[in-house]
Amino acid sequence: MRILKVLFLLLLLFVSCQQKEKPHAYTFYYWKTRLALNTEEKKSLDKATSPFLYTRFFDVNKVNGKFQPVAVITKDKNFKPDKTIVPTVFITNQSFLNITEQEIKFLAESIYSLIQKKASEYHLNINNEIQIDCDWTAGTRDDYFKFLKELKTISDKEITSTLRLHQVKDKKIMGVPPVEKVYLMCYSTSSPLETSDKNSILDIHILKAYLSQLEDYPIKNMEVALPIYSWGIITNHLGKHRLINALSVSDLNHPDFKKISENKAEIMRDGFYFGNYLNKGFTIKVEEISSAQLKEAVHFLDRKLSHFNIVYYQLDSRFVFNQNFSL
């Protein structure tokens, strides 16, 4: 009898592990200004197991007291994804500084109107959700939350919000957005423009520290955004930093570069590199994300969340080539 009980417990443990190892449904963010898919991007999107594509329609910023749509999307005639489009809008935090009630309503009406205009103009198959991306702060939270409510009233859509790591960790100060679903942005764990040995895109130790109490977050309907992008951090003689997008460690294997470490090199000759003029003595630090890092992040989140889908940032042939996204 005791042996049977042990075998039964082992069977339950095996079944539980098998269920936990089932891959998460996944898709991508599309964050380019022009809607167009090359062969590699279309191939990766077709393999995605979620029916949605989270597509940035435009950004919003406040300039000289006026709201301005920035980099509004255009569309290639051949852009016809099989996925349903989720309109996504990035709004700068400064847009909500000293905003009035009247401006909140105007902003909500303007954003919804432009989304509808672009969806109609480009014959996009959009769903009933609008995702708002904003790195709100304690000083703007109340007005940002009012905006989310106003946008829902005006659009009669499901309004969702991104959620950054510090907004989880400091939820008492940052507040909880008045939405039923959030998207946890598991990247940008530190600034790339600070001198550090850490990977600023995703440092697992920082991620775990910020999300140690994630299971206590009031909104349980949560999806997870994970990074697949890369860049090179250029440091000049004065210690100033700037970024070159989409560099990889293999780019450091250059005859004019002297390797300092696996992901860092010194430039030994003035010249044009990656479309930029760089001087001798400048250094390049490449930050990219490995499959092992993504798996570790998902394994940690599996212990914190009962269920989640993954949205990878971002759909770009430079980042999706030969990747395995089923985690």
C-alpha positions as CSV (number, residue, x, y, z in Angstrom):
1,M,0.0,0.0,0.0
2,R,2.8,2.4,0.9
3,I,4.5,1.7,-2.4
4,L,1.3,2.5,-4.3
5,K,1.0,5.8,-2.5
6,V,4.6,6.7,-3.4
7,L,4.0,5.8,-7.0
8,F,0.8,7.8,-7.1
9,L,2.6,10.9,-5.7
10,L,5.4,10.5,-8.2
11,L,2.8,10.3,-11.0
12,L,1.2,13.5,-9.8
13,L,4.6,15.2,-9.6
14,F,5.4,14.0,-13.1
15,V,2.0,15.2,-14.5
16,S,2.4,18.6,-12.8
17,C,5.9,19.0,-14.2
18,Q,4.7,18.1,-17.7
19,Q,1.9,20.6,-17.5
20,K,4.3,23.3,-16.3
21,E,6.7,22.6,-19.2
22,K,4.0,23.2,-21.8
23,P,5.3,26.1,-24.0
24,H,3.7,29.4,-23.5
25,A,1.8,30.9,-26.5
26,Y,3.8,33.7,-28.0
27,T,3.8,36.5,-30.5
28,F,5.6,39.7,-31.1
29,Y,5.6,43.5,-30.9
30,Y,5.9,45.2,-34.2
31,W,7.6,48.6,-33.5
32,K,8.7,49.9,-36.9
33,T,7.2,53.0,-38.5
34,R,6.4,51.3,-41.8
35,L,4.3,48.2,-41.8
36,A,6.2,45.8,-44.0
37,L,7.4,42.2,-43.4
38,N,10.4,40.6,-45.1
39,T,10.6,36.9,-45.7
40,E,12.3,36.1,-42.3
41,E,9.8,38.2,-40.3
42,K,6.8,36.7,-42.0
43,K,8.1,33.2,-41.5
44,S,8.6,33.9,-37.7
45,L,5.2,35.5,-37.4
46,D,3.5,32.6,-39.1
47,K,5.0,30.3,-36.6
48,A,3.9,32.4,-33.6
49,T,1.3,30.5,-31.6
50,S,-0.7,33.5,-30.4
51,P,-3.3,35.0,-32.8
52,F,-2.3,38.6,-32.2
53,L,0.4,41.0,-33.4
54,Y,1.0,44.0,-31.1
55,T,1.5,46.9,-33.5
56,R,2.7,50.3,-32.6
57,F,0.5,52.9,-34.4
58,F,2.3,56.0,-33.2
59,D,3.8,57.8,-30.2
60,V,2.4,60.8,-28.4
61,N,4.5,63.6,-26.9
62,K,3.6,67.0,-25.5
63,V,5.6,69.8,-27.2
64,N,5.1,73.5,-26.2
65,G,1.9,72.6,-24.5
66,K,0.4,70.7,-27.4
67,F,0.0,67.0,-27.9
68,Q,1.8,65.7,-31.0
69,P,1.5,62.3,-32.7
70,V,5.0,61.2,-33.5
71,A,6.1,58.7,-36.2
72,V,2.6,57.7,-37.3
73,I,2.6,54.3,-39.1
74,T,2.6,54.0,-42.9
75,K,1.9,50.7,-44.7
76,D,3.4,48.6,-47.5
77,K,0.7,47.3,-49.8
78,N,2.0,43.7,-49.2
79,F,1.6,43.9,-45.5
80,K,-1.2,41.4,-44.9
81,P,-0.4,39.4,-41.7
82,D,-2.7,36.5,-40.7
83,K,-2.7,37.8,-37.1
84,T,-5.2,40.1,-35.6
85,I,-3.7,43.6,-34.9
86,V,-3.6,45.0,-31.4
87,P,-3.1,48.8,-31.7
88,T,-0.4,50.0,-29.4
89,V,0.4,53.6,-28.5
90,F,3.4,54.9,-26.6
91,I,2.8,58.1,-24.6
92,T,5.6,59.9,-23.0
93,N,5.4,60.4,-19.2
94,Q,5.8,64.2,-19.7
95,S,2.6,64.3,-21.6
96,F,0.7,63.9,-18.3
97,L,2.6,66.6,-16.4
98,N,0.3,69.4,-15.4
99,I,-2.5,68.0,-17.7
100,T,-6.0,69.4,-17.2
101,E,-9.3,67.4,-17.2
102,Q,-10.1,68.9,-20.6
103,E,-6.8,67.9,-22.0
104,I,-7.3,64.3,-20.7
105,K,-10.5,64.1,-22.6
106,F,-9.0,65.7,-25.7
107,L,-6.0,63.3,-25.6
108,A,-8.3,60.2,-25.3
109,E,-10.5,61.4,-28.2
110,S,-7.6,62.2,-30.4
111,I,-5.8,58.9,-29.8
112,Y,-8.9,56.8,-30.5
113,S,-9.7,58.9,-33.6
114,L,-6.2,58.4,-35.1
115,I,-6.2,54.7,-34.4
116,Q,-9.6,54.3,-36.1
117,K,-8.4,56.4,-39.0
118,K,-5.3,54.4,-39.6
119,A,-7.0,51.0,-39.2
120,S,-9.6,52.1,-41.7
121,E,-7.1,53.6,-44.1
122,Y,-4.9,50.5,-44.2
123,H,-7.7,48.0,-43.9
124,L,-6.2,46.5,-40.7
125,N,-7.9,43.7,-38.9
126,I,-7.8,45.1,-35.4
127,N,-9.3,43.5,-32.3
128,N,-11.3,45.0,-29.4
129,E,-8.1,46.0,-27.4
130,I,-6.0,49.1,-27.3
131,Q,-2.7,48.8,-25.5
132,I,-1.2,52.0,-23.9
133,D,2.5,52.0,-23.2
134,C,3.6,54.7,-20.7
135,D,6.3,54.7,-18.0
136,W,4.2,56.7,-15.6
137,T,5.5,57.9,-12.3
138,A,4.1,58.7,-8.9
139,G,3.6,62.3,-10.0
140,T,1.6,61.4,-13.1
141,R,-0.2,58.3,-12.0
142,D,-3.5,59.8,-11.1
143,D,-3.9,61.7,-14.4
144,Y,-2.6,58.7,-16.4
145,F,-5.2,56.5,-14.7
146,K,-7.9,59.1,-15.5
147,F,-6.8,59.0,-19.1
148,L,-7.1,55.2,-19.2
149,K,-10.7,55.4,-17.9
150,E,-11.6,58.2,-20.3
151,L,-10.2,56.2,-23.3
152,K,-12.3,53.2,-22.3
153,T,-15.4,55.3,-22.1
154,I,-14.8,57.0,-25.4
155,S,-13.7,53.9,-27.3
156,D,-15.8,51.2,-25.6
157,K,-12.7,49.0,-26.1
158,E,-10.7,46.9,-23.7
159,I,-7.9,49.2,-22.6
160,T,-4.7,47.5,-21.4
161,S,-1.5,49.0,-20.0
162,T,2.1,48.1,-20.0
163,L,3.7,47.5,-16.6
164,R,7.4,48.2,-15.8
165,L,9.4,46.5,-13.1
166,H,9.6,49.5,-10.8
167,Q,5.9,49.9,-11.1
168,V,5.5,46.4,-9.7
169,K,8.1,46.7,-6.9
170,D,6.8,50.1,-5.8
171,K,3.1,49.6,-6.4
172,K,2.0,51.4,-3.3
173,I,3.7,54.6,-4.6
174,M,3.1,54.0,-8.3
175,G,-0.5,52.8,-8.0
176,V,-2.2,50.1,-9.9
177,P,-3.7,51.1,-13.3
178,P,-7.5,50.8,-13.7
179,V,-7.4,48.0,-16.3
180,E,-8.2,44.3,-16.3
181,K,-5.1,43.3,-18.1
182,V,-1.4,44.4,-18.0
183,Y,1.7,43.5,-19.9
184,L,4.8,43.1,-17.8
185,M,7.9,44.5,-19.5
186,C,10.7,42.2,-18.5
187,Y,13.5,44.2,-20.0
188,S,15.4,47.5,-19.6
189,T,16.5,46.4,-16.2
190,S,19.0,49.3,-16.0
191,S,20.2,52.2,-18.2
192,P,22.6,51.4,-21.0
193,L,24.0,54.9,-20.7
194,E,25.5,54.1,-17.3
195,T,28.9,52.5,-16.8
196,S,28.2,49.0,-15.6
197,D,29.2,45.4,-16.2
198,K,25.5,44.3,-16.1
199,N,23.5,43.6,-19.2
200,S,21.1,46.6,-19.2
201,I,18.6,44.8,-21.5
202,L,18.0,42.0,-19.1
203,D,19.8,41.2,-15.9
204,I,18.1,38.2,-14.2
205,H,19.2,39.1,-10.7
206,I,17.7,42.6,-11.0
207,L,14.5,41.1,-12.6
208,K,14.1,38.7,-9.6
209,A,14.7,41.4,-7.1
210,Y,12.1,43.7,-8.6
211,L,9.6,41.0,-9.0
212,S,10.1,39.1,-5.7
213,Q,6.5,39.9,-4.7
214,L,4.9,39.7,-8.2
215,E,2.4,37.1,-7.0
216,D,0.9,39.8,-4.8
217,Y,0.2,42.2,-7.6
218,P,-3.6,42.9,-7.7
219,I,-4.1,42.5,-11.5
220,K,-3.9,38.7,-12.1
221,N,-4.5,38.9,-15.9
222,M,-0.9,39.4,-17.0
223,E,1.1,38.8,-20.1
224,V,4.8,39.0,-20.3
225,A,7.0,40.9,-22.7
226,L,10.5,39.5,-23.2
227,P,13.5,41.0,-25.1
228,I,15.1,39.6,-28.2
229,Y,16.8,42.8,-29.4
230,S,20.5,43.7,-29.1
231,W,22.7,46.7,-29.4
232,G,26.2,48.1,-29.0
233,I,27.1,50.6,-26.4
234,I,29.8,53.0,-27.7
235,T,31.9,54.7,-25.0
236,N,34.2,57.7,-26.0
237,H,37.3,59.1,-24.3
238,L,35.2,61.2,-21.9
239,G,33.1,58.2,-20.8
240,K,30.0,59.3,-22.7
241,H,27.8,56.6,-24.1
242,R,25.6,56.1,-27.1
243,L,23.9,53.2,-28.8
244,I,24.1,51.5,-32.1
245,N,21.1,49.2,-32.7
246,A,21.2,45.5,-33.6
247,L,24.9,44.8,-33.0
248,S,25.9,41.2,-32.0
249,V,29.0,39.7,-30.5
250,S,30.1,38.4,-33.9
251,D,30.4,42.1,-35.1
252,L,33.3,42.5,-32.8
253,N,35.4,40.1,-34.9
254,H,36.8,42.9,-36.9
255,P,40.5,43.5,-37.9
256,D,40.3,47.0,-36.6
257,F,39.0,45.9,-33.2
258,K,41.0,44.6,-30.2
259,K,38.9,42.2,-28.1
260,I,38.8,43.1,-24.4
261,S,36.3,40.4,-23.4
262,E,33.8,38.2,-25.1
263,N,31.4,41.1,-25.6
264,K,33.6,44.1,-25.5
265,A,36.3,45.5,-27.9
266,E,38.5,48.6,-28.4
267,I,38.6,50.4,-31.7
268,M,42.2,50.6,-33.0
269,R,41.7,52.8,-36.0
270,D,39.6,55.8,-36.8
271,G,36.9,55.0,-39.4
272,F,33.3,54.3,-40.3
273,Y,31.8,51.3,-38.5
274,F,28.2,50.2,-38.6
275,G,27.3,53.5,-40.3
276,N,29.0,55.6,-37.6
277,Y,32.3,57.4,-37.5
278,L,34.2,56.1,-34.5
279,N,37.6,57.1,-33.2
280,K,40.5,55.0,-32.1
281,G,40.3,54.3,-28.4
282,F,36.5,54.2,-28.3
283,T,35.1,50.9,-26.9
284,I,32.1,48.9,-28.0
285,K,30.2,46.7,-25.5
286,V,27.6,44.4,-27.1
287,E,24.5,43.5,-25.2
288,E,22.3,40.7,-26.5
289,I,20.0,38.1,-25.0
290,S,20.7,34.4,-25.0
291,S,18.1,31.5,-25.0
292,A,19.4,30.5,-21.5
293,Q,18.5,34.0,-20.1
294,L,15.0,33.8,-21.6
295,K,14.5,30.3,-20.2
296,E,15.7,31.4,-16.8
297,A,13.3,34.4,-16.8
298,V,10.4,32.2,-17.9
299,H,11.2,29.6,-15.3
300,F,11.2,32.3,-12.6
301,L,7.9,33.8,-13.8
302,D,6.3,30.4,-13.9
303,R,6.7,30.2,-10.2
304,K,5.1,33.6,-9.8
305,L,2.2,33.6,-12.3
306,S,-0.4,30.9,-12.8
307,H,-0.6,31.5,-16.6
308,F,0.9,33.9,-19.1
309,N,1.5,34.3,-22.8
310,I,4.7,35.9,-24.2
311,V,5.1,38.9,-26.4
312,Y,8.7,39.2,-27.8
313,Y,10.1,42.7,-28.4
314,Q,10.5,42.9,-31.3
315,L,9.7,41.4,-34.7
316,D,12.7,42.3,-36.8
317,S,14.7,39.9,-39.1
318,R,17.9,41.0,-37.3
319,F,16.6,39.5,-34.0
320,V,14.3,36.6,-35.1
321,F,16.7,34.8,-37.4
322,N,17.0,31.1,-36.4
323,Q,15.5,31.6,-32.9
324,N,13.5,29.1,-30.9
325,F,10.6,31.0,-29.3
326,S,8.7,28.1,-27.7
327,L,9.6,28.5,-24.0
